[in-house]
Amino acid sequence: MDLSGAVWRKSTRSDNGGSTCVEVATNLPQVVGVRDSKDRGGPALTFAPAAWAGFVAATRAGDLNPARH
């Protein structure tokens, strides 16, 4: 997957100290990229936009919180 045109942004949930930062690229037409900001040249995960939207919605709703299950 070519992510060379990706515009990466840091998650608003990343820790301020920079030790647990995640970056997301949502500007590509058919894929959402996710990477570790400490290893920008390393591997990135890719998701279909609908799958990413579902993950974000479930996270916001608290549906992925293991303490709730």
PDB file of N, CA, C and O in Angstrom:
ATOM      1  N   MET A   1       0.855  -1.178   0.000  1.00  0.00           N
ATOM      2  CA  MET A   1       0.000   0.000   0.000  1.00  0.00           C
ATOM      3  C   MET A   1       0.900   1.239   0.000  1.00  0.00           C
ATOM      4  O   MET A   1       1.776   1.380   0.853  1.00  0.00           O
ATOM      5  N   ASP A   2       0.679   2.110  -0.939  1.00  0.00           N
ATOM      6  CA  ASP A   2       1.472   3.336  -1.049  1.00  0.00           C
ATOM      7  C   ASP A   2       0.847   4.427  -0.172  1.00  0.00           C
ATOM      8  O   ASP A   2      -0.243   4.920  -0.458  1.00  0.00           O
ATOM      9  N   LEU A   3       1.544   4.786   0.880  1.00  0.00           N
ATOM     10  CA  LEU A   3       1.075   5.842   1.784  1.00  0.00           C
ATOM     11  C   LEU A   3       1.914   7.113   1.648  1.00  0.00           C
ATOM     12  O   LEU A   3       1.901   7.967   2.534  1.00  0.00           O
ATOM     13  N   SER A   4       2.642   7.236   0.536  1.00  0.00           N
ATOM     14  CA  SER A   4       3.534   8.386   0.372  1.00  0.00           C
ATOM     15  C   SER A   4       2.787   9.722   0.334  1.00  0.00           C
ATOM     16  O   SER A   4       3.375  10.753   0.662  1.00  0.00           O
ATOM     17  N   GLY A   5       1.529   9.731  -0.051  1.00  0.00           N
ATOM     18  CA  GLY A   5       0.753  10.967  -0.076  1.00  0.00           C
ATOM     19  C   GLY A   5      -0.024  11.225   1.201  1.00  0.00           C
ATOM     20  O   GLY A   5      -0.812  12.167   1.274  1.00  0.00           O
ATOM     21  N   ALA A   6       0.195  10.397   2.199  1.00  0.00           N
ATOM     22  CA  ALA A   6      -0.550  10.524   3.450  1.00  0.00           C
ATOM     23  C   ALA A   6      -0.173  11.799   4.195  1.00  0.00           C
ATOM     24  O   ALA A   6       0.998  12.173   4.267  1.00  0.00           O
ATOM     25  N   VAL A   7      -1.174  12.449   4.741  1.00  0.00           N
ATOM     26  CA  VAL A   7      -0.974  13.594   5.624  1.00  0.00           C
ATOM     27  C   VAL A   7      -1.309  13.095   7.026  1.00  0.00           C
ATOM     28  O   VAL A   7      -2.468  12.844   7.356  1.00  0.00           O
ATOM     29  N   TRP A   8      -0.263  12.959   7.842  1.00  0.00           N
ATOM     30  CA  TRP A   8      -0.404  12.362   9.165  1.00  0.00           C
ATOM     31  C   TRP A   8      -0.725  13.428  10.205  1.00  0.00           C
ATOM     32  O   TRP A   8      -0.191  14.536  10.156  1.00  0.00           O
ATOM     33  N   ARG A   9      -1.602  13.085  11.148  1.00  0.00           N
ATOM     34  CA  ARG A   9      -1.898  13.960  12.282  1.00  0.00           C
ATOM     35  C   ARG A   9      -1.878  13.111  13.544  1.00  0.00           C
ATOM     36  O   ARG A   9      -2.234  11.933  13.528  1.00  0.00           O
ATOM     37  N   LYS A  10      -1.460  13.726  14.620  1.00  0.00           N
ATOM     38  CA  LYS A  10      -1.383  13.019  15.887  1.00  0.00           C
ATOM     39  C   LYS A  10      -2.771  12.917  16.506  1.00  0.00           C
ATOM     40  O   LYS A  10      -3.562  13.858  16.456  1.00  0.00           O
ATOM     41  N   SER A  11      -3.043  11.781  17.078  1.00  0.00           N
ATOM     42  CA  SER A  11      -4.312  11.571  17.757  1.00  0.00           C
ATOM     43  C   SER A  11      -4.472  12.560  18.907  1.00  0.00           C
ATOM     44  O   SER A  11      -3.511  12.864  19.613  1.00  0.00           O
ATOM     45  N   THR A  12      -5.675  13.052  19.085  1.00  0.00           N
ATOM     46  CA  THR A  12      -5.944  13.946  20.214  1.00  0.00           C
ATOM     47  C   THR A  12      -5.880  13.196  21.534  1.00  0.00           C
ATOM     48  O   THR A  12      -5.815  13.822  22.592  1.00  0.00           O
ATOM     49  N   ARG A  13      -5.898  11.887  21.496  1.00  0.00           N
ATOM     50  CA  ARG A  13      -5.828  11.055  22.697  1.00  0.00           C
ATOM     51  C   ARG A  13      -4.403  10.642  23.033  1.00  0.00           C
ATOM     52  O   ARG A  13      -4.179   9.960  24.032  1.00  0.00           O
ATOM     53  N   SER A  14      -3.439  11.044  22.216  1.00  0.00           N
ATOM     54  CA  SER A  14      -2.046  10.698  22.497  1.00  0.00           C
ATOM     55  C   SER A  14      -1.568  11.421  23.735  1.00  0.00           C
ATOM     56  O   SER A  14      -1.989  12.543  24.019  1.00  0.00           O
ATOM     57  N   ASP A  15      -0.700  10.779  24.457  1.00  0.00           N
ATOM     58  CA  ASP A  15      -0.197  11.365  25.702  1.00  0.00           C
ATOM     59  C   ASP A  15       0.716  12.545  25.409  1.00  0.00           C
ATOM     60  O   ASP A  15       1.470  12.523  24.436  1.00  0.00           O
ATOM     61  N   ASN A  16       0.654  13.557  26.233  1.00  0.00           N
ATOM     62  CA  ASN A  16       1.398  14.801  26.008  1.00  0.00           C
ATOM     63  C   ASN A  16       2.905  14.633  26.078  1.00  0.00           C
ATOM     64  O   ASN A  16       3.640  15.430  25.495  1.00  0.00           O
ATOM     65  N   GLY A  17       3.376  13.615  26.776  1.00  0.00           N
ATOM     66  CA  GLY A  17       4.811  13.386  26.880  1.00  0.00           C
ATOM     67  C   GLY A  17       5.408  12.783  25.623  1.00  0.00           C
ATOM     68  O   GLY A  17       6.629  12.723  25.480  1.00  0.00           O
ATOM     69  N   GLY A  18       4.561  12.336  24.713  1.00  0.00           N
ATOM     70  CA  GLY A  18       5.046  11.799  23.458  1.00  0.00           C
ATOM     71  C   GLY A  18       5.424  10.333  23.497  1.00  0.00           C
ATOM     72  O   GLY A  18       5.926   9.803  22.506  1.00  0.00           O
ATOM     73  N   SER A  19       5.195   9.665  24.617  1.00  0.00           N
ATOM     74  CA  SER A  19       5.622   8.276  24.709  1.00  0.00           C
ATOM     75  C   SER A  19       4.605   7.292  24.141  1.00  0.00           C
ATOM     76  O   SER A  19       4.951   6.138  23.885  1.00  0.00           O
ATOM     77  N   THR A  20       3.384   7.708  23.943  1.00  0.00           N
ATOM     78  CA  THR A  20       2.361   6.799  23.409  1.00  0.00           C
ATOM     79  C   THR A  20       1.562   7.494  22.315  1.00  0.00           C
ATOM     80  O   THR A  20       0.338   7.589  22.400  1.00  0.00           O
ATOM     81  N   CYS A  21       2.241   7.971  21.306  1.00  0.00           N
ATOM     82  CA  CYS A  21       1.577   8.734  20.249  1.00  0.00           C
ATOM     83  C   CYS A  21       1.196   7.852  19.071  1.00  0.00           C
ATOM     84  O   CYS A  21       1.955   6.982  18.642  1.00  0.00           O
ATOM     85  N   VAL A  22       0.007   8.102  18.566  1.00  0.00           N
ATOM     86  CA  VAL A  22      -0.491   7.446  17.369  1.00  0.00           C
ATOM     87  C   VAL A  22      -0.797   8.541  16.363  1.00  0.00           C
ATOM     88  O   VAL A  22      -1.335   9.589  16.719  1.00  0.00           O
ATOM     89  N   GLU A  23      -0.453   8.295  15.100  1.00  0.00           N
ATOM     90  CA  GLU A  23      -0.780   9.239  14.038  1.00  0.00           C
ATOM     91  C   GLU A  23      -1.726   8.555  13.055  1.00  0.00           C
ATOM     92  O   GLU A  23      -1.625   7.355  12.797  1.00  0.00           O
ATOM     93  N   VAL A  24      -2.652   9.355  12.514  1.00  0.00           N
ATOM     94  CA  VAL A  24      -3.655   8.845  11.594  1.00  0.00           C
ATOM     95  C   VAL A  24      -3.636   9.684  10.330  1.00  0.00           C
ATOM     96  O   VAL A  24      -3.502  10.906  10.391  1.00  0.00           O
ATOM     97  N   ALA A  25      -3.771   9.029   9.185  1.00  0.00           N
ATOM     98  CA  ALA A  25      -3.888   9.720   7.904  1.00  0.00           C
ATOM     99  C   ALA A  25      -5.246   9.369   7.309  1.00  0.00           C
ATOM    100  O   ALA A  25      -5.522   8.210   7.001  1.00  0.00           O
ATOM    101  N   THR A  26      -6.091  10.387   7.152  1.00  0.00           N
ATOM    102  CA  THR A  26      -7.436  10.165   6.618  1.00  0.00           C
ATOM    103  C   THR A  26      -7.658  10.861   5.274  1.00  0.00           C
ATOM    104  O   THR A  26      -8.788  10.947   4.795  1.00  0.00           O
ATOM    105  N   ASN A  27      -6.588  11.353   4.675  1.00  0.00           N
ATOM    106  CA  ASN A  27      -6.736  12.114   3.429  1.00  0.00           C
ATOM    107  C   ASN A  27      -6.699  11.261   2.163  1.00  0.00           C
ATOM    108  O   ASN A  27      -6.947  11.778   1.074  1.00  0.00           O
ATOM    109  N   LEU A  28      -6.402   9.992   2.277  1.00  0.00           N
ATOM    110  CA  LEU A  28      -6.323   9.132   1.099  1.00  0.00           C
ATOM    111  C   LEU A  28      -7.708   8.569   0.777  1.00  0.00           C
ATOM    112  O   LEU A  28      -8.476   8.273   1.692  1.00  0.00           O
ATOM    113  N   PRO A  29      -8.040   8.416  -0.516  1.00  0.00           N
ATOM    114  CA  PRO A  29      -9.413   8.090  -0.888  1.00  0.00           C
ATOM    115  C   PRO A  29      -9.917   6.716  -0.456  1.00  0.00           C
ATOM    116  O   PRO A  29     -11.105   6.582  -0.163  1.00  0.00           O
ATOM    117  N   GLN A  30      -9.075   5.699  -0.404  1.00  0.00           N
ATOM    118  CA  GLN A  30      -9.578   4.352  -0.157  1.00  0.00           C
ATOM    119  C   GLN A  30      -9.001   3.684   1.081  1.00  0.00           C
ATOM    120  O   GLN A  30      -9.227   2.496   1.312  1.00  0.00           O
ATOM    121  N   VAL A  31      -8.259   4.443   1.875  1.00  0.00           N
ATOM    122  CA  VAL A  31      -7.585   3.822   3.013  1.00  0.00           C
ATOM    123  C   VAL A  31      -7.338   4.848   4.117  1.00  0.00           C
ATOM    124  O   VAL A  31      -7.134   6.032   3.850  1.00  0.00           O
ATOM    125  N   VAL A  32      -7.359   4.380   5.340  1.00  0.00           N
ATOM    126  CA  VAL A  32      -6.962   5.185   6.501  1.00  0.00           C
ATOM    127  C   VAL A  32      -5.700   4.526   7.046  1.00  0.00           C
ATOM    128  O   VAL A  32      -5.677   3.317   7.279  1.00  0.00           O
ATOM    129  N   GLY A  33      -4.656   5.318   7.248  1.00  0.00           N
ATOM    130  CA  GLY A  33      -3.401   4.800   7.783  1.00  0.00           C
ATOM    131  C   GLY A  33      -3.251   5.150   9.255  1.00  0.00           C
ATOM    132  O   GLY A  33      -3.681   6.214   9.701  1.00  0.00           O
ATOM    133  N   VAL A  34      -2.635   4.242  10.000  1.00  0.00           N
ATOM    134  CA  VAL A  34      -2.362   4.449  11.422  1.00  0.00           C
ATOM    135  C   VAL A  34      -0.930   4.011  11.665  1.00  0.00           C
ATOM    136  O   VAL A  34      -0.526   2.927  11.243  1.00  0.00           O
ATOM    137  N   ARG A  35      -0.153   4.863  12.353  1.00  0.00           N
ATOM    138  CA  ARG A  35       1.241   4.508  12.627  1.00  0.00           C
ATOM    139  C   ARG A  35       1.671   5.032  13.992  1.00  0.00           C
ATOM    140  O   ARG A  35       1.011   5.878  14.594  1.00  0.00           O
ATOM    141  N   ASP A  36       2.784   4.508  14.455  1.00  0.00           N
ATOM    142  CA  ASP A  36       3.417   4.940  15.701  1.00  0.00           C
ATOM    143  C   ASP A  36       4.291   6.142  15.365  1.00  0.00           C
ATOM    144  O   ASP A  36       5.171   6.041  14.510  1.00  0.00           O
ATOM    145  N   SER A  37       4.067   7.271  16.017  1.00  0.00           N
ATOM    146  CA  SER A  37       4.823   8.483  15.682  1.00  0.00           C
ATOM    147  C   SER A  37       6.297   8.375  16.049  1.00  0.00           C
ATOM    148  O   SER A  37       7.113   9.147  15.545  1.00  0.00           O
ATOM    149  N   LYS A  38       6.650   7.444  16.910  1.00  0.00           N
ATOM    150  CA  LYS A  38       8.057   7.268  17.266  1.00  0.00           C
ATOM    151  C   LYS A  38       8.813   6.488  16.197  1.00  0.00           C
ATOM    152  O   LYS A  38      10.044   6.469  16.200  1.00  0.00           O
ATOM    153  N   ASP A  39       8.090   5.843  15.282  1.00  0.00           N
ATOM    154  CA  ASP A  39       8.706   5.026  14.230  1.00  0.00           C
ATOM    155  C   ASP A  39       8.052   5.361  12.898  1.00  0.00           C
ATOM    156  O   ASP A  39       7.429   4.506  12.269  1.00  0.00           O
ATOM    157  N   ARG A  40       8.198   6.599  12.478  1.00  0.00           N
ATOM    158  CA  ARG A  40       7.508   7.084  11.271  1.00  0.00           C
ATOM    159  C   ARG A  40       7.908   6.351   9.998  1.00  0.00           C
ATOM    160  O   ARG A  40       7.139   6.320   9.036  1.00  0.00           O
ATOM    161  N   GLY A  41       9.084   5.769   9.979  1.00  0.00           N
ATOM    162  CA  GLY A  41       9.504   4.999   8.815  1.00  0.00           C
ATOM    163  C   GLY A  41       9.136   3.537   8.918  1.00  0.00           C
ATOM    164  O   GLY A  41       9.366   2.763   7.989  1.00  0.00           O
ATOM    165  N   GLY A  42       8.562   3.159  10.046  1.00  0.00           N
ATOM    166  CA  GLY A  42       8.198   1.766  10.281  1.00  0.00           C
ATOM    167  C   GLY A  42       6.863   1.422   9.654  1.00  0.00           C
ATOM    168  O   GLY A  42       6.323   2.185   8.854  1.00  0.00           O
ATOM    169  N   PRO A  43       6.342   0.278  10.020  1.00  0.00           N
ATOM    170  CA  PRO A  43       5.082  -0.180   9.427  1.00  0.00           C
ATOM    171  C   PRO A  43       3.890   0.666   9.854  1.00  0.00           C
ATOM    172  O   PRO A  43       3.891   1.296  10.912  1.00  0.00           O
ATOM    173  N   ALA A  44       2.891   0.658   9.011  1.00  0.00           N
ATOM    174  CA  ALA A  44       1.628   1.342   9.310  1.00  0.00           C
ATOM    175  C   ALA A  44       0.497   0.348   9.097  1.00  0.00           C
ATOM    176  O   ALA A  44       0.563  -0.508   8.215  1.00  0.00           O
ATOM    177  N   LEU A  45      -0.515   0.469   9.897  1.00  0.00           N
ATOM    178  CA  LEU A  45      -1.728  -0.311   9.689  1.00  0.00           C
ATOM    179  C   LEU A  45      -2.615   0.444   8.716  1.00  0.00           C
ATOM    180  O   LEU A  45      -2.592   1.675   8.684  1.00  0.00           O
ATOM    181  N   THR A  46      -3.388  -0.270   7.928  1.00  0.00           N
ATOM    182  CA  THR A  46      -4.335   0.377   7.016  1.00  0.00           C
ATOM    183  C   THR A  46      -5.718  -0.232   7.217  1.00  0.00           C
ATOM    184  O   THR A  46      -5.864  -1.425   7.484  1.00  0.00           O
ATOM    185  N   PHE A  47      -6.715   0.616   7.080  1.00  0.00           N
ATOM    186  CA  PHE A  47      -8.103   0.216   7.273  1.00  0.00           C
ATOM    187  C   PHE A  47      -8.952   0.801   6.158  1.00  0.00           C
ATOM    188  O   PHE A  47      -8.636   1.860   5.616  1.00  0.00           O
ATOM    189  N   ALA A  48     -10.025   0.112   5.822  1.00  0.00           N
ATOM    190  CA  ALA A  48     -11.025   0.694   4.934  1.00  0.00           C
ATOM    191  C   ALA A  48     -11.672   1.854   5.692  1.00  0.00           C
ATOM    192  O   ALA A  48     -11.867   1.753   6.903  1.00  0.00           O
ATOM    193  N   PRO A  49     -12.008   2.946   5.014  1.00  0.00           N
ATOM    194  CA  PRO A  49     -12.604   4.086   5.712  1.00  0.00           C
ATOM    195  C   PRO A  49     -13.838   3.725   6.548  1.00  0.00           C
ATOM    196  O   PRO A  49     -14.003   4.256   7.647  1.00  0.00           O
ATOM    197  N   ALA A  50     -14.701   2.841   6.058  1.00  0.00           N
ATOM    198  CA  ALA A  50     -15.890   2.464   6.824  1.00  0.00           C
ATOM    199  C   ALA A  50     -15.516   1.702   8.093  1.00  0.00           C
ATOM    200  O   ALA A  50     -16.141   1.893   9.137  1.00  0.00           O
ATOM    201  N   ALA A  51     -14.509   0.846   8.011  1.00  0.00           N
ATOM    202  CA  ALA A  51     -14.053   0.109   9.195  1.00  0.00           C
ATOM    203  C   ALA A  51     -13.464   1.072  10.221  1.00  0.00           C
ATOM    204  O   ALA A  51     -13.714   0.930  11.418  1.00  0.00           O
ATOM    205  N   TRP A  52     -12.684   2.050   9.761  1.00  0.00           N
ATOM    206  CA  TRP A  52     -12.105   3.034  10.678  1.00  0.00           C
ATOM    207  C   TRP A  52     -13.206   3.862  11.344  1.00  0.00           C
ATOM    208  O   TRP A  52     -13.156   4.116  12.548  1.00  0.00           O
ATOM    209  N   ALA A  53     -14.199   4.280  10.554  1.00  0.00           N
ATOM    210  CA  ALA A  53     -15.304   5.066  11.115  1.00  0.00           C
ATOM    211  C   ALA A  53     -16.050   4.257  12.178  1.00  0.00           C
ATOM    212  O   ALA A  53     -16.452   4.810  13.201  1.00  0.00           O
ATOM    213  N   GLY A  54     -16.235   2.971  11.950  1.00  0.00           N
ATOM    214  CA  GLY A  54     -16.887   2.114  12.932  1.00  0.00           C
ATOM    215  C   GLY A  54     -16.068   1.984  14.201  1.00  0.00           C
ATOM    216  O   GLY A  54     -16.620   2.006  15.301  1.00  0.00           O
ATOM    217  N   PHE A  55     -14.755   1.848  14.061  1.00  0.00           N
ATOM    218  CA  PHE A  55     -13.870   1.774  15.217  1.00  0.00           C
ATOM    219  C   PHE A  55     -13.928   3.059  16.036  1.00  0.00           C
ATOM    220  O   PHE A  55     -14.038   3.014  17.261  1.00  0.00           O
ATOM    221  N   VAL A  56     -13.854   4.198  15.364  1.00  0.00           N
ATOM    222  CA  VAL A  56     -13.900   5.489  16.059  1.00  0.00           C
ATOM    223  C   VAL A  56     -15.242   5.657  16.775  1.00  0.00           C
ATOM    224  O   VAL A  56     -15.281   6.096  17.924  1.00  0.00           O
ATOM    225  N   ALA A  57     -16.335   5.310  16.103  1.00  0.00           N
ATOM    226  CA  ALA A  57     -17.663   5.438  16.719  1.00  0.00           C
ATOM    227  C   ALA A  57     -17.781   4.536  17.944  1.00  0.00           C
ATOM    228  O   ALA A  57     -18.304   4.962  18.974  1.00  0.00           O
ATOM    229  N   ALA A  58     -17.305   3.304  17.848  1.00  0.00           N
ATOM    230  CA  ALA A  58     -17.369   2.378  18.984  1.00  0.00           C
ATOM    231  C   ALA A  58     -16.502   2.869  20.135  1.00  0.00           C
ATOM    232  O   ALA A  58     -16.876   2.735  21.300  1.00  0.00           O
ATOM    233  N   THR A  59     -15.350   3.434  19.809  1.00  0.00           N
ATOM    234  CA  THR A  59     -14.467   3.961  20.848  1.00  0.00           C
ATOM    235  C   THR A  59     -15.125   5.129  21.566  1.00  0.00           C
ATOM    236  O   THR A  59     -15.113   5.195  22.795  1.00  0.00           O
ATOM    237  N   ARG A  60     -15.692   6.039  20.808  1.00  0.00           N
ATOM    238  CA  ARG A  60     -16.361   7.206  21.409  1.00  0.00           C
ATOM    239  C   ARG A  60     -17.538   6.793  22.285  1.00  0.00           C
ATOM    240  O   ARG A  60     -17.809   7.421  23.309  1.00  0.00           O
ATOM    241  N   ALA A  61     -18.229   5.745  21.883  1.00  0.00           N
ATOM    242  CA  ALA A  61     -19.386   5.276  22.637  1.00  0.00           C
ATOM    243  C   ALA A  61     -18.976   4.445  23.858  1.00  0.00           C
ATOM    244  O   ALA A  61     -19.813   4.100  24.692  1.00  0.00           O
ATOM    245  N   GLY A  62     -17.699   4.133  23.951  1.00  0.00           N
ATOM    246  CA  GLY A  62     -17.217   3.336  25.070  1.00  0.00           C
ATOM    247  C   GLY A  62     -17.426   1.852  24.876  1.00  0.00           C
ATOM    248  O   GLY A  62     -17.247   1.078  25.817  1.00  0.00           O
ATOM    249  N   ASP A  63     -17.799   1.435  23.678  1.00  0.00           N
ATOM    250  CA  ASP A  63     -18.076   0.028  23.406  1.00  0.00           C
ATOM    251  C   ASP A  63     -16.823  -0.843  23.362  1.00  0.00           C
ATOM    252  O   ASP A  63     -16.939  -2.069  23.365  1.00  0.00           O
ATOM    253  N   LEU A  64     -15.642  -0.257  23.321  1.00  0.00           N
ATOM    254  CA  LEU A  64     -14.408  -1.032  23.285  1.00  0.00           C
ATOM    255  C   LEU A  64     -13.724  -1.066  24.638  1.00  0.00           C
ATOM    256  O   LEU A  64     -12.606  -1.567  24.754  1.00  0.00           O
ATOM    257  N   ASN A  65     -14.374  -0.544  25.650  1.00  0.00           N
ATOM    258  CA  ASN A  65     -13.816  -0.524  26.989  1.00  0.00           C
ATOM    259  C   ASN A  65     -13.978  -1.902  27.629  1.00  0.00           C
ATOM    260  O   ASN A  65     -15.107  -2.308  27.905  1.00  0.00           O
ATOM    261  N   PRO A  66     -12.873  -2.644  27.878  1.00  0.00           N
ATOM    262  CA  PRO A  66     -12.986  -3.995  28.424  1.00  0.00           C
ATOM    263  C   PRO A  66     -13.676  -4.025  29.792  1.00  0.00           C
ATOM    264  O   PRO A  66     -14.256  -5.048  30.155  1.00  0.00           O
ATOM    265  N   ALA A  67     -13.628  -2.952  30.541  1.00  0.00           N
ATOM    266  CA  ALA A  67     -14.266  -2.924  31.855  1.00  0.00           C
ATOM    267  C   ALA A  67     -15.790  -2.977  31.742  1.00  0.00           C
ATOM    268  O   ALA A  67     -16.474  -3.307  32.710  1.00  0.00           O
ATOM    269  N   ARG A  68     -16.315  -2.655  30.573  1.00  0.00           N
ATOM    270  CA  ARG A  68     -17.774  -2.655  30.376  1.00  0.00           C
ATOM    271  C   ARG A  68     -18.302  -4.002  29.949  1.00  0.00           C
ATOM    272  O   ARG A  68     -19.516  -4.183  29.862  1.00  0.00           O
ATOM    273  N   HIS A  69     -17.419  -4.961  29.676  1.00  0.00           N
ATOM    274  CA  HIS A  69     -17.877  -6.273  29.150  1.00  0.00           C
ATOM    275  C   HIS A  69     -17.657  -7.362  30.151  1.00  0.00           C
ATOM    276  O   HIS A  69     -17.979  -8.520  29.884  1.00  0.00           O
TER     277      HIS A  69
END
